[in-house]
Structure formats: C-alpha cells, structure tokens
C-alpha cells in the first residue's frame, strides 16, 4: 500500500517547467539559446477531494419562454432578448434621494399631467409609458434637479417618445403650447439633447403596457399565424391598463420590474394560472407586487371604465389610445386608505404646490 501511495503521488505530480537562458544576462541583442528544466517541487495535484465542499448551480434568472412557436423567428431567442432589455433599462424609486428639493408627489402630479396631454392629443399608451421611462431613468443620472425643471423634463420626455411611437406626432409648437408658456421650443430642443446624451440613446425599453399587451396576447392566442394581431378583449385591456396608470403614479411602483407590475395587474383581473401561462412567472415572483397593488385595485374597481372613441382612430386601435381620469384623487384615496392599515408603506401624496400649468381642457 505504501508503494502504491508513492506511485499515485508520482502520477499526481503536475509537471512544471521553467525556461532557463544558457547565456549570461549581460549579453544582449539577438535570440538567446535556452533550455527547459523540470521543476517538480513547485506544485502537485491532489487526488483527494473529500475535504472540498460540493456546490450545484442553477440559473435563477431566465424564465422558460411562454411564447408560442413563431413562424418569423425563434421564440426562445425573442424571449431572451426581451428579458435582456428588462435588465438593461434599469429604474429605481430612490432617484428622489438624488434631488433634495423634490418630493414623490411632484412626480405623481407631473405624470398625471402627461396622461392628460396624451389624451388631448390622442397619443398612444406606449407613448406615455416611454415618456415615463425616459423621465425616471434620466432623473437617476442627474443630481439636485430643481422642481422648476420638472415640467421641461417631462414634456421633453413626451416629445422624444412621440417621435418614436406616433405616426403623426404633435409638432414641437404644440408641446410648448401645453406648458402655458413655461417652456419654449428652444428649451425643449436643448433639453432633448441633454436627455439623449444622459440616456446614452437607449430609447427602446419594454414598457409596462408592452408587457401587458404581450401577456394578454399569449393568454388569448389560438392561431399562431395571427400572433401579431390582437386576439384579446379590448375591455379587459383598458381595465388592467387603468390599474397600471394609477400604480405608475406612485413612486413605489419603481421597486418592481415592469414585467412584474404587468403580471401583478393581470393577476388581479384573472388568476395566477393565467399569469403563469402568459408570463412564465410563478406566485413567489409576483406575490409581493400583487399584495402592494391591492389598494390600487380596490380603488380602480370603483371607477367605471369604458372604451372611448377618438377622431381618426380606428375602432380596433382605440384601446391603445391613452386616456385620463381623476388619477390624483384616486391616488390620494389609495394612500389615505393604506395609511390606516399599513402606515408608511406607500408614498405620501399632496395636492399642494402644483408645479404644472392649468389643465389642457381649460385652454
């Protein structure tokens, strides 16, 4: 046994070599001849692994694709690309800590006003949610923004989003007009360049409303060739969209990924089985968001929602047009009701110190 151990030890030795020059180091120029010498004393390879801990790794970040087979691409690749975007376009509610003069309710007021502007100009829901994403991510890149600049940043976000999403986007004169003289066309153009540089031209996030559209489509889909055509109920879509509109006004919504917010909202109007099928997310992944969203869902159910008709908008596309309702009143009800059961859970809201101009409908 002793001989066998010695032989095993010899086999286990890792053969180490060094290059040794044959000429003195004082001789320079040309190529120096050298020899390779063995250095067995340097390192050995162990054969006994019993003292090492064993680990098994599992990928927790990639969910199985809920997408059906596609005739225009690989569904797994499409799904992975969407998930990469979710990680790439990061957002965080703590941007308010970077700006000492700002309060969470100021963001709520600004976004509510942008919702109203979108309805007046019949802009798409995607346009609003792009603007919201641009605003939140831009604020993460800045420090000590004064509250007097919020409206300019907000309207510029909407200006950029409309150029990306709308076929017939409003002119820059119209964006300046709705600010009631607070922002000029030149101000918007200058801020546009500042924002684009700060965002590093990353302008293609998967928005909350895009996730909702995807989930409802996957759930309702029966005919693969029609995967690009909406198959779901418009009424169900606008009900869930209204819940998301209200939720996004609260800065605490930024605690969650966009796909989680959309899945939680869907869960409030369907079931966890539908959510799992459509999103690939299980209950553990969305439970915290679902519970946070309960007071928002309760308030939203009190407000009737119906499809609106818009001029020059096709009937099959009307659910995609952004609408506005008394969201600030609803948010105040959410916060006051939540304060009685879970103090401090949601951000406080205030109607004082409004930094935005009169409502667009009053012009």
Secondary structure as the mmCIF struct_conf table of DSSP 4:
data_model
#
loop_
_struct_conf.conf_type_id
_struct_conf.id
_struct_conf.beg_label_comp_id
_struct_conf.beg_label_asym_id
_struct_conf.beg_label_seq_id
_struct_conf.end_label_comp_id
_struct_conf.end_label_asym_id
_struct_conf.end_label_seq_id
HELX_RH_AL_P HELX_RH_AL_P1 UNK A 2 UNK A 12
STRN STRN1 UNK A 13 UNK A 13
STRN STRN2 UNK A 17 UNK A 21
BEND BEND1 UNK A 22 UNK A 23
TURN_TY1_P TURN_TY1_P1 UNK A 25 UNK A 26
BEND BEND2 UNK A 29 UNK A 30
STRN STRN3 UNK A 34 UNK A 38
TURN_TY1_P TURN_TY1_P2 UNK A 40 UNK A 41
BEND BEND3 UNK A 42 UNK A 42
STRN STRN4 UNK A 44 UNK A 44
TURN_TY1_P TURN_TY1_P3 UNK A 50 UNK A 51
BEND BEND4 UNK A 52 UNK A 52
BEND BEND5 UNK A 61 UNK A 61
HELX_LH_PP_P HELX_LH_PP_P1 UNK A 63 UNK A 65
HELX_LH_PP_P HELX_LH_PP_P2 UNK A 67 UNK A 69
BEND BEND6 UNK A 71 UNK A 73
HELX_RH_AL_P HELX_RH_AL_P2 UNK A 75 UNK A 88
BEND BEND7 UNK A 89 UNK A 89
HELX_RH_3T_P HELX_RH_3T_P1 UNK A 93 UNK A 98
TURN_TY1_P TURN_TY1_P4 UNK A 100 UNK A 101
HELX_RH_AL_P HELX_RH_AL_P3 UNK A 104 UNK A 120
TURN_TY1_P TURN_TY1_P5 UNK A 121 UNK A 122
STRN STRN5 UNK A 124 UNK A 124
HELX_RH_AL_P HELX_RH_AL_P4 UNK A 125 UNK A 140
TURN_TY1_P TURN_TY1_P6 UNK A 141 UNK A 141
BEND BEND8 UNK A 143 UNK A 144
HELX_RH_3T_P HELX_RH_3T_P2 UNK A 147 UNK A 149
HELX_RH_AL_P HELX_RH_AL_P5 UNK A 150 UNK A 165
BEND BEND9 UNK A 167 UNK A 168
HELX_LH_PP_P HELX_LH_PP_P3 UNK A 169 UNK A 171
HELX_RH_AL_P HELX_RH_AL_P6 UNK A 172 UNK A 177
TURN_TY1_P TURN_TY1_P7 UNK A 178 UNK A 181
BEND BEND10 UNK A 182 UNK A 183
HELX_RH_AL_P HELX_RH_AL_P7 UNK A 185 UNK A 198
TURN_TY1_P TURN_TY1_P8 UNK A 199 UNK A 201
HELX_RH_AL_P HELX_RH_AL_P8 UNK A 208 UNK A 220
HELX_RH_3T_P HELX_RH_3T_P3 UNK A 224 UNK A 226
TURN_TY1_P TURN_TY1_P9 UNK A 227 UNK A 228
BEND BEND11 UNK A 229 UNK A 229
BEND BEND12 UNK A 232 UNK A 232
HELX_RH_AL_P HELX_RH_AL_P9 UNK A 234 UNK A 249
BEND BEND13 UNK A 250 UNK A 250
HELX_RH_3T_P HELX_RH_3T_P4 UNK A 251 UNK A 255
BEND BEND14 UNK A 256 UNK A 256
HELX_RH_AL_P HELX_RH_AL_P10 UNK A 258 UNK A 269
BEND BEND15 UNK A 270 UNK A 270
HELX_RH_AL_P HELX_RH_AL_P11 UNK A 272 UNK A 279
HELX_RH_AL_P HELX_RH_AL_P12 UNK A 283 UNK A 302
BEND BEND16 UNK A 303 UNK A 303
TURN_TY1_P TURN_TY1_P10 UNK A 311 UNK A 312
HELX_RH_3T_P HELX_RH_3T_P5 UNK A 315 UNK A 320
STRN STRN6 UNK A 321 UNK A 321
HELX_RH_AL_P HELX_RH_AL_P13 UNK A 327 UNK A 341
BEND BEND17 UNK A 342 UNK A 342
TURN_TY1_P TURN_TY1_P11 UNK A 343 UNK A 344
BEND BEND18 UNK A 345 UNK A 346
BEND BEND19 UNK A 352 UNK A 353
BEND BEND20 UNK A 356 UNK A 356
BEND BEND21 UNK A 358 UNK A 358
HELX_RH_3T_P HELX_RH_3T_P6 UNK A 360 UNK A 362
#
